[in-house]
Amino acid sequence: MYWVYILYSKDLDKYYIGQTNEISNRIQSHLNKKSFYTSRADDWKLVFAQEMTDRMEALALEKKIKHAKSRKSILRYINNPRNKAALFLHTGE
């Protein structure tokens, strides 16, 4: 399974959109500053996660979210009932 996810930094007031097949490991790499873009802040929080059946589907959704380029459209994804970010809250991600 693959995941499309959105992280949010309150300090930067920015969103980061990505996809991965190992969401827990990928989130940890962001929190451990192993990603250039997310290394600029310490307060990234997972605000959206949606499981996809394969990588092509995940890449398509990631691209769709990135090309929307508006906070309003990003918030629609975050507020969508398919958002599974709450599943990861107990792990501190």
Secondary structure, DSSP 8 states (H G I E B T S, - for coil): -EEEEEEEETTTTEEEEEEES-HHHHHHHHHTT-STGGGG-S-EEEEEEEEESSHHHHHHHHHHHHHH-SHHHHHHHHTSTT--GGGGGGGT-
